[in-house]
């Protein structure tokens, strides 16, 4: 493992430590039970959690969680879970990320060619990262996602036959 990047167990311990509030812990459990367990793949979960964050304020919103547990607990549960999923993906191998990308493409409803072209060009996955994360880990994940996209692009591109 690279120097300077906390391990998954460190990230989980840190995440668990931030959920000392009982309502936030209940919101976290509810989020996994009712929502995230139904989303296949950690990249899909990362994108979903990022979509719960207001891009102007950085605050997380989820109407169902807020109604049941209050804004603070819901927001904390979303933020902690977003970071957890990020760390899991940051430590994934390139082949695991390629599989995550394939699953994301399958679930997107878009053509693989169009999605690959858009993601390779615009890099919209950059906004899926949590705020205030370790810059080295962020760079690692972004680089590996970029490589994963190139792997998929290469696999889909017709290759000329060699004699």
C-alpha positions in Angstrom: 0.0 0.0 0.0 1.2 3.5 -0.7 2.7 5.6 2.0 0.4 8.4 3.3 -2.9 6.7 2.4 -4.8 5.5 5.4 -5.9 1.8 5.2 -9.6 0.9 4.9 -9.7 -0.2 8.6 -8.3 3.3 9.6 -11.0 4.9 7.4 -13.8 2.7 8.9 -12.5 3.4 12.4 -12.4 7.1 11.7 -15.9 6.9 10.2 -17.3 5.0 13.1 -15.8 7.4 15.5 -17.6 10.3 13.9 -20.9 8.6 14.4 -21.1 8.9 18.2 -24.5 10.5 17.9 -27.1 7.8 18.2 -29.5 9.4 15.6 -26.6 9.7 13.1 -25.8 6.0 13.6 -29.5 5.0 13.1 -29.6 7.2 9.9 -26.4 5.5 8.7 -27.9 2.0 9.3 -31.2 3.1 7.6 -29.3 4.5 4.6 -27.5 1.2 4.1 -30.6 -1.0 4.7 -33.1 0.9 2.6 -31.0 2.5 -0.1 -27.4 1.6 -0.6 -27.9 -2.2 -0.3 -30.2 -1.8 -3.4 -27.5 -0.1 -5.4 -25.1 -2.5 -7.1 -21.5 -1.5 -7.0 -19.5 1.0 -5.0 -18.9 3.4 -7.9 -22.7 3.6 -8.3 -23.0 4.2 -4.6 -20.3 6.9 -4.7 -22.1 8.8 -7.5 -25.4 8.4 -5.7 -24.0 9.8 -2.5 -22.4 12.7 -4.4 -25.7 13.5 -5.9 -27.1 14.0 -2.3 -24.6 16.8 -1.8 -25.5 20.4 -2.7 -22.7 21.5 -5.1 -22.9 25.1 -3.8 -22.8 24.6 0.0 -21.3 21.1 0.2 -24.1 20.0 2.6 -25.8 16.7 2.1 -29.6 16.4 1.8 -31.9 13.4 1.8 -35.6 14.1 2.4 -36.4 10.6 3.8 -33.5 10.5 6.3 -34.1 14.1 7.3 -37.8 13.4 8.0 -36.9 10.4 10.1 -33.7 11.5 11.9 -33.3 15.2 11.4 -31.0 17.2 9.2 -27.8 16.9 11.2 -28.0 13.2 11.7 -28.9 12.6 8.0 -26.2 14.9 6.8 -23.6 13.2 9.0 -24.6 9.7 7.9 -24.4 10.7 4.2 -21.0 12.3 4.6 -19.5 9.4 6.6 -20.9 6.9 4.1 -19.6 8.9 1.2 -16.1 8.9 2.7 -16.3 5.2 3.5 -17.2 4.3 -0.1 -14.5 6.6 -1.4 -11.8 4.9 0.7 -13.0 1.5 -0.5 -12.7 2.5 -4.1 -9.4 4.3 -3.5 -7.9 1.0 -2.4 -9.4 -1.1 -5.1 -7.2 -2.7 -7.8 -7.3 -1.4 -11.3 -9.2 -4.6 -12.4 -11.7 -4.0 -9.6 -12.3 -0.5 -10.8 -12.7 -1.7 -14.3 -15.4 -4.0 -13.0 -17.0 -1.1 -11.1 -17.0 1.0 -14.3 -18.6 -1.8 -16.3 -21.3 -2.2 -13.7 -21.8 1.6 -13.7 -22.2 1.6 -17.5 -24.6 -1.3 -17.4 -26.8 0.5 -14.8 -26.6 3.9 -16.5 -29.1 3.3 -19.3 -26.6 5.0 -21.7 -24.7 3.4 -24.5 -21.3 2.3 -23.4 -19.6 4.2 -26.2 -21.4 7.5 -25.4 -20.7 7.2 -21.7 -17.1 6.3 -22.2 -16.6 9.2 -24.6 -18.2 11.6 -22.1 -16.4 10.3 -19.0 -13.0 10.3 -20.9 -13.6 13.8 -22.1 -15.4 15.7 -19.3 -14.3 13.6 -16.4 -17.6 14.1 -14.5 -16.6 11.5 -11.9 -14.3 14.2 -10.4 -17.3 15.7 -8.7 -18.2 12.4 -7.1 -15.4 12.7 -4.5 -16.2 13.7 -1.0 -15.0 17.1 0.2 -11.8 17.5 2.3 -10.3 14.1 1.6 -6.7 13.2 1.5 -5.3 14.7 -1.8 -3.0 11.7 -2.5 -5.9 9.3 -2.1 -8.1 11.5 -4.4 -5.4 11.6 -7.0 -4.9 7.9 -6.8 -8.6 7.1 -7.3 -9.0 9.7 -10.1 -5.9 8.3 -11.9 -7.1 4.8 -11.6 -10.6 5.7 -12.8 -9.0 7.4 -15.8 -6.9 4.3 -16.5 -9.9 2.1 -16.1 -11.8 4.1 -18.7 -8.9 3.7 -21.1 -8.9 -0.1 -20.4 -12.6 -0.3 -21.3 -12.2 2.0 -24.3 -9.4 -0.3 -25.5 -11.4 -3.4 -25.0 -14.3 -2.0 -27.0 -12.2 -0.7 -29.9 -11.9 -3.0 -32.8 -8.3 -4.2 -33.2 -6.8 -5.0 -36.6 -5.8 -8.5 -37.2 -2.1 -9.3 -37.2 -0.8 -11.9 -39.6 
